[in-house]
Amino acid sequence: MPRRRTLVLLLLGVLLQAGCADPGRDRLLLEAGAPAIELQDVPFFPQEDRQCGPAALATVLGSAGRIVTPGELVPQLFLPGRRGSLQTEMIATARRYGRIPLVLAPAPAAIGAELAAGRPVLVLQNLGVAWLPVWHYAVVVGLPDDRSVVLRSGKERRLVMDAGSFLVTWRRAESWAVVVLRPGELPARFDPERYFAALAAFEVTGQPEIARRGYEAVLARWPEQPVALFGLANSLLALGLHEQAVGTYRRLLAIEPGHAAAVNNQAEALSRLGCHREALDLLDGTLGGAGGGGRFHTILQQTRSEVEVRLAGPGGEDCRPVSVGQ
């Protein structure tokens, strides 16, 4: 048998073997007793050649209320040199359209939970093998049972795939899955580290209002969540809502008095309100305390110097008391 044909048959054998995982042992499980799920109203965009990324992202953005066509996304996503789209660009583009892209835990149940909450899930698959990858973005829209998965994929509006085969292709792509949330919306399974990382990115990109709404959603459920309080206060500060920021930092410091970063930022907010002396007292209390602010010591000192300059400047002290309830 010619060597080339041997290699082709070997590759075919590897692909067939990899695609035959036992769905009874490795399945995308619904919650016990849960009904079948299929999100019928999720939009569908047949993909153009090698442009599954724009089609898949337009699908989940549309489901999250942000109507956009794949053609609008192509200039932002498609990399001709790579003949496709990178995950980082998919996430960054979702942010630009004002939606929160949340990377899910690499577990099948995480996909099922989002579907049960009414949200489709964008996934990356490797339809080849590890050493000869064929990357493909698709959108999971249904679990008719625990042995099959329904996807918006390629040119097919309703591709029904064996659950075991789907999981194999998904895991070859490191089990990467993303749900796109509206501002202020919480995921089905709240993972603080993942959700707060998704919100923090909006602070970096200069979209603090989206971050603010996310933190407020967390605090509506868990009023004393310290990371959410800190994030909300920072977002308020970035939005120029200094009195509200001071009040939120105070809430956090009542829970965690040693939170040096909150002390630093509250002092900055107070100083912007003209309350320079109160800001200096706050900073001095931490700098002079046990540990001197720890790893934030240098930053606290720098903030103190900046506040002193403002106090000595033309405006001087011009403080309107901030109510405790702010």
Sine and cosine of phi, psi and omega as CSV:
sin_phi,cos_phi,sin_psi,cos_psi,sin_omega,cos_omega
0.00,0.00,0.76,-0.65,0.00,-1.00
-0.83,0.56,0.54,-0.84,-0.05,-1.00
-0.86,0.51,-0.65,0.76,-0.04,-1.00
-0.88,0.47,-0.69,0.72,0.00,-1.00
-0.91,0.42,-0.61,0.79,0.03,-1.00
-0.86,0.50,-0.69,0.72,-0.01,-1.00
-0.91,0.41,-0.63,0.78,0.02,-1.00
-0.90,0.44,-0.69,0.73,0.01,-1.00
-0.92,0.40,-0.61,0.80,0.04,-1.00
-0.89,0.46,-0.71,0.70,0.02,-1.00
-0.88,0.48,-0.69,0.72,0.03,-1.00
-0.86,0.50,-0.65,0.76,0.02,-1.00
-0.90,0.43,-0.66,0.76,0.03,-1.00
-0.89,0.45,-0.70,0.71,-0.01,-1.00
-0.89,0.45,-0.69,0.72,0.00,-1.00
-0.91,0.42,-0.65,0.76,-0.01,-1.00
-0.91,0.41,-0.68,0.73,-0.03,-1.00
-0.92,0.40,-0.51,0.86,-0.05,-1.00
-1.00,0.06,0.08,1.00,-0.08,-1.00
-0.93,-0.37,0.57,0.82,0.07,-1.00
-0.89,0.46,0.57,-0.82,-0.05,-1.00
-0.96,0.28,0.95,-0.32,-0.03,-1.00
-0.91,0.42,-0.35,0.94,0.04,-1.00
-0.95,0.30,-0.41,0.91,-0.03,-1.00
-0.99,-0.17,-0.42,0.91,-0.13,-0.99
-0.69,-0.72,0.98,0.18,-0.20,-0.98
-0.85,-0.53,0.29,-0.96,0.07,-1.00
-1.00,-0.02,1.00,-0.05,-0.19,-0.98
-0.99,0.12,0.70,-0.71,0.24,-0.97
-0.98,0.20,0.31,-0.95,0.13,-0.99
-0.87,0.49,0.53,-0.85,-0.03,-1.00
-0.81,0.58,0.81,-0.58,0.03,-1.00
0.98,0.18,0.00,1.00,-0.03,-1.00
-0.96,0.29,0.56,-0.83,0.02,-1.00
-0.96,0.27,0.25,-0.97,0.08,-1.00
-0.87,0.50,0.51,-0.86,-0.03,-1.00
-0.85,-0.52,0.75,-0.66,0.24,-0.97
-0.46,-0.89,0.86,-0.52,-0.03,-1.00
-1.00,0.05,1.00,-0.10,-0.14,-0.99
-0.94,0.34,-0.49,0.87,-0.15,-0.99
-1.00,0.00,0.05,1.00,0.03,-1.00
-0.91,0.42,0.78,-0.63,-0.04,-1.00
-0.90,0.44,0.30,-0.95,0.01,-1.00
-0.72,-0.69,0.75,-0.66,0.05,-1.00
-0.80,-0.60,0.96,-0.29,0.05,-1.00
-0.86,0.51,0.75,-0.66,-0.09,-1.00
-0.97,0.22,0.55,-0.84,0.18,-0.98
-0.99,0.13,0.09,-1.00,-0.07,-1.00
-0.82,0.57,0.85,-0.53,0.07,-1.00
0.86,0.52,0.42,0.91,-0.02,-1.00
-0.85,-0.52,0.71,0.70,0.02,-1.00
-0.93,0.37,-0.48,0.87,0.00,-1.00
-0.88,0.48,-0.82,0.57,0.04,-1.00
-0.85,0.52,-0.63,0.78,0.00,-1.00
-0.91,0.42,-0.70,0.72,-0.02,-1.00
-0.93,0.38,-0.66,0.75,-0.01,-1.00
-0.93,0.37,-0.64,0.77,0.06,-1.00
-0.87,0.49,-0.55,0.83,0.01,-1.00
-0.90,0.44,-0.77,0.64,-0.05,-1.00
-0.97,0.26,-0.53,0.85,0.08,-1.00
-0.90,0.43,-0.68,0.73,0.02,-1.00
-0.89,0.46,-0.63,0.78,0.03,-1.00
-0.91,0.40,-0.45,0.89,0.02,-1.00
-1.00,-0.05,0.28,0.96,0.11,-0.99
1.00,0.07,0.17,0.99,0.01,-1.00
-0.91,-0.41,0.99,-0.10,-0.10,-0.99
-0.98,0.22,0.84,-0.53,0.01,-1.00
-0.45,-0.89,0.52,-0.85,0.01,-1.00
-0.99,-0.14,0.41,-0.91,0.07,-1.00
-0.83,0.56,-0.58,0.81,0.00,-1.00
-0.87,0.50,-0.58,0.82,0.05,-1.00
-0.94,0.35,-0.47,0.88,-0.06,-1.00
-1.00,0.05,-0.40,0.92,-0.10,-1.00
-0.80,0.60,-0.74,0.67,-0.02,-1.00
-0.88,0.47,-0.42,0.91,-0.02,-1.00
-1.00,0.01,-0.34,0.94,-0.17,-0.99
-0.89,-0.45,-0.68,0.73,-0.20,-0.98
-0.98,0.21,0.82,-0.57,0.02,-1.00
-0.94,-0.33,0.98,-0.21,-0.06,-1.00
-0.82,0.57,-0.60,0.80,-0.01,-1.00
-0.89,0.46,-0.52,0.85,0.03,-1.00
-0.99,-0.15,-0.11,0.99,0.02,-1.00
0.84,0.55,0.66,0.75,-0.01,-1.00
0.08,-1.00,-0.35,-0.94,-0.05,-1.00
-0.80,-0.60,0.62,-0.79,0.04,-1.00
-1.00,0.04,0.47,-0.88,0.02,-1.00
-0.87,0.49,-0.64,0.77,-0.01,-1.00
-0.87,0.49,-0.61,0.79,0.02,-1.00
-0.95,0.32,-0.57,0.82,0.05,-1.00
-0.87,0.49,-0.71,0.70,-0.03,-1.00
-0.93,0.38,-0.71,0.70,-0.01,-1.00
-0.88,0.47,-0.62,0.78,-0.01,-1.00
-0.93,0.37,-0.63,0.77,0.07,-1.00
-0.86,0.51,-0.64,0.77,0.03,-1.00
-0.90,0.44,-0.67,0.74,-0.01,-1.00
-0.87,0.49,-0.45,0.89,0.03,-1.00
-1.00,-0.04,0.25,0.97,0.14,-0.99
0.97,0.26,0.43,0.90,0.05,-1.00
-0.85,-0.53,0.40,-0.92,-0.09,-1.00
-0.99,-0.15,0.96,-0.29,0.06,-1.00
-0.99,0.11,0.89,-0.46,-0.05,-1.00
-0.92,-0.39,0.89,-0.46,0.06,-1.00
-0.97,0.26,0.84,-0.55,-0.07,-1.00
-0.99,0.16,0.34,-0.94,0.15,-0.99
-0.86,0.51,0.59,-0.81,-0.06,-1.00
-0.97,0.23,0.87,0.50,-0.04,-1.00
-0.70,-0.71,0.68,-0.73,0.01,-1.00
-0.81,0.58,-0.60,0.80,-0.04,-1.00
-0.89,0.46,-0.46,0.89,0.02,-1.00
-0.91,0.41,-0.60,0.80,0.06,-1.00
-0.92,0.40,-0.73,0.68,0.00,-1.00
-0.86,0.51,-0.62,0.78,-0.02,-1.00
-0.91,0.42,-0.65,0.76,0.01,-1.00
-0.93,0.37,-0.64,0.77,0.06,-1.00
-0.87,0.49,-0.67,0.74,0.02,-1.00
-0.89,0.45,-0.46,0.89,0.04,-1.00
-1.00,0.09,0.00,1.00,0.07,-1.00
1.00,-0.04,0.28,0.96,-0.04,-1.00
-0.88,-0.47,0.77,-0.63,0.09,-1.00
-0.95,0.31,0.34,-0.94,-0.07,-1.00
-0.82,-0.57,0.82,-0.58,0.06,-1.00
-0.99,0.14,0.77,-0.64,-0.03,-1.00
-0.78,-0.63,0.42,-0.91,0.15,-0.99
-0.95,-0.31,0.74,-0.67,0.03,-1.00
-0.86,-0.51,0.48,-0.88,0.21,-0.98
-0.93,-0.36,0.97,-0.23,-0.05,-1.00
-0.99,0.14,-0.04,1.00,0.09,-1.00
-0.98,-0.20,-0.73,-0.68,0.07,-1.00
-0.76,-0.65,0.12,-0.99,-0.09,-1.00
-0.84,0.55,-0.66,0.75,-0.08,-1.00
-1.00,-0.01,-0.07,1.00,0.08,-1.00
-0.57,-0.82,0.95,0.31,-0.14,-0.99
-0.96,0.29,0.53,-0.85,0.16,-0.99
-0.79,-0.62,1.00,-0.10,-0.12,-0.99
-0.98,0.20,0.59,-0.81,-0.04,-1.00
-0.42,-0.91,0.76,-0.65,0.12,-0.99
-1.00,-0.09,0.68,-0.74,0.06,-1.00
-0.59,-0.80,0.11,-0.99,0.00,-1.00
-0.80,-0.60,0.85,-0.53,0.05,-1.00
-0.98,0.18,0.82,-0.57,-0.03,-1.00
-0.84,-0.55,-0.11,0.99,-0.04,-1.00
-0.31,-0.95,0.45,-0.90,0.14,-0.99
-0.76,-0.65,1.00,0.04,-0.01,-1.00
-0.88,0.48,-0.49,0.87,0.05,-1.00
-0.30,-0.96,-0.14,-0.99,-0.05,-1.00
-1.00,0.06,0.21,0.98,0.01,-1.00
-0.85,-0.52,0.04,1.00,-0.01,-1.00
-0.53,-0.85,0.37,-0.93,-0.04,-1.00
-0.74,-0.68,0.64,-0.77,0.05,-1.00
-0.95,-0.32,0.75,-0.66,-0.05,-1.00
-0.77,-0.63,0.49,-0.87,0.36,-0.93
-1.00,0.04,0.91,-0.42,-0.16,-0.99
-0.54,-0.84,0.81,-0.59,0.05,-1.00
0.85,0.53,-0.84,-0.54,0.01,-1.00
-0.99,-0.16,0.15,0.99,-0.04,-1.00
-0.96,-0.29,0.85,-0.53,0.01,-1.00
-0.94,0.35,-0.55,0.83,-0.06,-1.00
-0.68,-0.74,1.00,0.10,0.05,-1.00
-1.00,-0.02,0.89,-0.46,0.05,-1.00
-0.99,-0.10,0.85,-0.53,-0.08,-1.00
-0.84,-0.55,0.63,-0.78,0.09,-1.00
-0.84,0.53,0.72,-0.69,-0.08,-1.00
-0.87,0.49,-0.66,0.75,0.00,-1.00
-0.89,0.45,-0.69,0.72,0.02,-1.00
-0.91,0.42,-0.65,0.76,0.05,-1.00
-0.86,0.51,-0.73,0.68,-0.04,-1.00
-0.88,0.47,-0.60,0.80,0.03,-1.00
-0.88,0.47,-0.74,0.67,-0.03,-1.00
-0.93,0.38,-0.55,0.83,0.02,-1.00
-0.94,0.34,-0.69,0.73,-0.02,-1.00
-0.94,0.35,-0.47,0.88,0.10,-0.99
-0.90,0.43,-0.36,0.93,0.05,-1.00
-0.98,-0.21,0.46,0.89,0.06,-1.00
0.89,0.46,0.49,0.87,0.10,-0.99
0.81,0.59,0.69,0.73,-0.03,-1.00
-1.00,0.09,0.82,-0.57,0.01,-1.00
-0.56,-0.83,0.60,-0.80,-0.05,-1.00
-0.72,-0.70,0.69,-0.72,0.17,-0.98
-0.93,-0.36,0.61,-0.79,-0.02,-1.00
-0.96,-0.27,0.88,-0.47,-0.08,-1.00
-0.97,-0.23,0.53,-0.85,0.17,-0.98
-0.97,0.26,0.44,-0.90,0.07,-1.00
-0.83,0.56,0.75,-0.67,-0.01,-1.00
1.00,0.06,0.03,1.00,-0.01,-1.00
-0.99,-0.14,0.68,-0.73,0.04,-1.00
-0.99,-0.16,0.51,-0.86,0.04,-1.00
-0.95,0.32,0.23,-0.97,-0.01,-1.00
-0.89,0.45,-0.64,0.77,0.04,-1.00
-0.88,-0.48,0.94,-0.34,-0.11,-0.99
-0.98,0.19,0.92,-0.39,0.09,-1.00
-0.94,-0.35,0.97,-0.24,-0.12,-0.99
-0.80,0.60,-0.72,0.70,-0.06,-1.00
-0.87,0.49,-0.72,0.69,-0.03,-1.00
-0.93,0.36,-0.69,0.73,-0.06,-1.00
-0.93,0.36,-0.68,0.73,-0.01,-1.00
-0.93,0.38,-0.55,0.83,0.08,-1.00
-0.90,0.44,-0.63,0.77,0.02,-1.00
-0.91,0.42,-0.63,0.78,0.01,-1.00
-0.95,0.31,-0.65,0.76,-0.03,-1.00
-0.86,0.51,-0.52,0.86,0.01,-1.00
-0.87,0.49,-0.52,0.85,0.00,-1.00
-0.96,0.29,-0.47,0.89,0.10,-1.00
-0.92,0.39,-0.63,0.78,0.00,-1.00
-0.93,0.37,-0.61,0.79,-0.06,-1.00
-1.00,0.06,0.11,0.99,0.04,-1.00
0.97,0.26,0.57,0.82,0.05,-1.00
-0.82,-0.57,0.86,0.52,-0.12,-0.99
-0.91,0.42,-0.40,0.92,-0.01,-1.00
-0.91,0.41,-0.61,0.79,0.04,-1.00
-0.92,0.40,-0.69,0.73,0.05,-1.00
-0.87,0.49,-0.69,0.72,0.00,-1.00
-0.83,0.56,-0.74,0.68,-0.05,-1.00
-0.91,0.42,-0.56,0.83,0.05,-1.00
-0.92,0.39,-0.71,0.71,0.01,-1.00
-0.91,0.42,-0.62,0.78,0.02,-1.00
-0.90,0.44,-0.58,0.81,0.03,-1.00
-0.90,0.43,-0.64,0.77,0.04,-1.00
-0.91,0.42,-0.71,0.71,-0.06,-1.00
-0.94,0.35,-0.41,0.91,0.08,-1.00
-0.90,0.43,-0.46,0.89,0.00,-1.00
-0.99,-0.14,-0.61,0.79,-0.02,-1.00
-0.77,-0.63,1.00,0.07,-0.17,-0.99
-0.87,0.49,-0.36,0.93,-0.04,-1.00
-0.93,-0.37,0.39,0.92,0.02,-1.00
-0.93,0.36,0.93,-0.38,-0.16,-0.99
-0.91,0.42,-0.63,0.78,0.00,-1.00
-0.91,0.41,-0.64,0.77,0.02,-1.00
-0.92,0.40,-0.64,0.77,0.06,-1.00
-0.88,0.47,-0.70,0.71,0.00,-1.00
-0.91,0.42,-0.71,0.71,0.01,-1.00
-0.89,0.45,-0.67,0.74,0.02,-1.00
-0.89,0.46,-0.72,0.70,0.00,-1.00
-0.87,0.50,-0.67,0.74,0.02,-1.00
-0.90,0.44,-0.63,0.77,0.02,-1.00
-0.91,0.42,-0.67,0.74,0.04,-1.00
-0.89,0.46,-0.64,0.77,0.04,-1.00
-0.89,0.46,-0.70,0.71,0.01,-1.00
-0.90,0.43,-0.50,0.87,0.01,-1.00
-0.99,0.12,-0.04,1.00,-0.01,-1.00
0.99,0.16,0.21,0.98,0.02,-1.00
-1.00,-0.03,0.95,0.32,-0.22,-0.98
-0.92,0.39,-0.64,0.77,0.00,-1.00
-0.90,0.43,-0.69,0.73,0.04,-1.00
-0.90,0.43,-0.59,0.81,0.03,-1.00
-0.89,0.45,-0.71,0.70,0.01,-1.00
-0.85,0.52,-0.72,0.70,0.00,-1.00
-0.88,0.48,-0.61,0.79,-0.01,-1.00
-0.96,0.28,-0.63,0.78,0.10,-1.00
-0.88,0.48,-0.62,0.79,0.03,-1.00
-0.89,0.45,-0.66,0.75,0.05,-1.00
-0.86,0.51,-0.68,0.73,-0.01,-1.00
-0.92,0.39,-0.70,0.72,-0.05,-1.00
-0.94,0.35,-0.39,0.92,0.11,-0.99
-0.93,0.36,-0.45,0.89,0.02,-1.00
-1.00,0.00,-0.67,0.74,-0.02,-1.00
-0.78,-0.62,0.99,0.12,-0.07,-1.00
-0.87,0.50,-0.43,0.90,-0.04,-1.00
-1.00,-0.02,0.25,0.97,-0.04,-1.00
-0.97,0.24,1.00,-0.01,-0.12,-0.99
-0.90,0.44,-0.59,0.81,0.01,-1.00
-0.90,0.43,-0.61,0.79,0.04,-1.00
-0.92,0.38,-0.62,0.78,0.06,-1.00
-0.86,0.51,-0.74,0.67,-0.01,-1.00
-0.86,0.51,-0.74,0.67,-0.07,-1.00
-0.96,0.29,-0.54,0.84,0.08,-1.00
-0.91,0.41,-0.64,0.77,0.05,-1.00
-0.87,0.49,-0.65,0.76,0.04,-1.00
-0.89,0.45,-0.69,0.73,0.01,-1.00
-0.89,0.45,-0.68,0.74,0.04,-1.00
-0.88,0.47,-0.68,0.73,-0.01,-1.00
-0.89,0.45,-0.62,0.79,0.03,-1.00
-0.91,0.41,-0.39,0.92,0.07,-1.00
-1.00,0.07,0.01,1.00,-0.03,-1.00
1.00,0.02,0.05,1.00,-0.04,-1.00
-1.00,-0.03,0.90,0.45,-0.12,-0.99
-0.93,0.37,-0.65,0.76,-0.04,-1.00
-0.92,0.40,-0.65,0.76,0.06,-1.00
-0.90,0.45,-0.61,0.79,0.04,-1.00
-0.90,0.44,-0.68,0.73,0.01,-1.00
-0.91,0.42,-0.66,0.75,0.03,-1.00
-0.87,0.49,-0.66,0.75,0.00,-1.00
-0.90,0.44,-0.71,0.70,0.00,-1.00
-0.91,0.41,-0.68,0.74,-0.03,-1.00
-0.90,0.43,-0.57,0.82,0.02,-1.00
-0.88,0.47,-0.60,0.80,0.01,-1.00
-0.99,0.16,-0.69,0.72,0.00,-1.00
-0.89,0.45,-0.55,0.84,-0.02,-1.00
-1.00,0.00,-0.07,1.00,-0.02,-1.00
-1.00,0.08,-0.04,-1.00,0.02,-1.00
-0.88,0.48,0.82,-0.57,0.01,-1.00
1.00,0.00,-0.31,0.95,0.07,-1.00
0.86,0.52,0.46,0.89,-0.01,-1.00
1.00,-0.04,0.02,1.00,0.06,-1.00
0.84,0.55,-0.72,-0.69,-0.06,-1.00
-0.94,0.35,-0.16,0.99,0.05,-1.00
-1.00,-0.09,0.13,0.99,-0.08,-1.00
-0.82,0.57,-0.75,0.66,-0.04,-1.00
-0.90,0.44,-0.66,0.75,0.01,-1.00
-0.91,0.42,-0.66,0.75,0.03,-1.00
-0.88,0.47,-0.66,0.75,0.03,-1.00
-0.90,0.44,-0.67,0.75,0.00,-1.00
-0.90,0.44,-0.69,0.72,0.04,-1.00
-0.88,0.47,-0.63,0.77,0.01,-1.00
-0.88,0.48,-0.68,0.74,0.01,-1.00
-0.89,0.46,-0.66,0.75,0.00,-1.00
-0.91,0.41,-0.63,0.78,0.02,-1.00
-0.92,0.39,-0.64,0.77,0.03,-1.00
-0.87,0.48,-0.65,0.76,0.03,-1.00
-0.89,0.46,-0.68,0.73,0.01,-1.00
-0.90,0.43,-0.65,0.76,-0.01,-1.00
-0.89,0.45,-0.60,0.80,-0.02,-1.00
-0.99,0.13,-0.13,0.99,-0.06,-1.00
-0.98,0.18,-0.06,-1.00,-0.08,-1.00
-0.84,0.54,-0.63,0.78,-0.04,-1.00
-0.96,0.29,-0.54,0.84,-0.02,-1.00
0.83,0.56,-0.48,-0.88,0.02,-1.00
-0.99,0.17,0.85,-0.52,0.01,-1.00
-0.59,-0.81,0.92,0.40,-0.19,-0.98
-0.99,-0.17,0.80,-0.60,0.19,-0.98
-0.98,-0.21,0.86,-0.52,-0.07,-1.00
-0.79,0.61,0.70,-0.72,0.04,-1.00
-1.00,-0.08,0.83,-0.55,-0.03,-1.00
-0.92,0.40,0.51,-0.86,-0.04,-1.00
-0.87,0.50,-0.52,0.85,-0.04,-1.00
-0.97,0.24,-0.16,0.99,-0.03,-1.00
-0.92,0.38,0.00,0.00,0.00,0.00
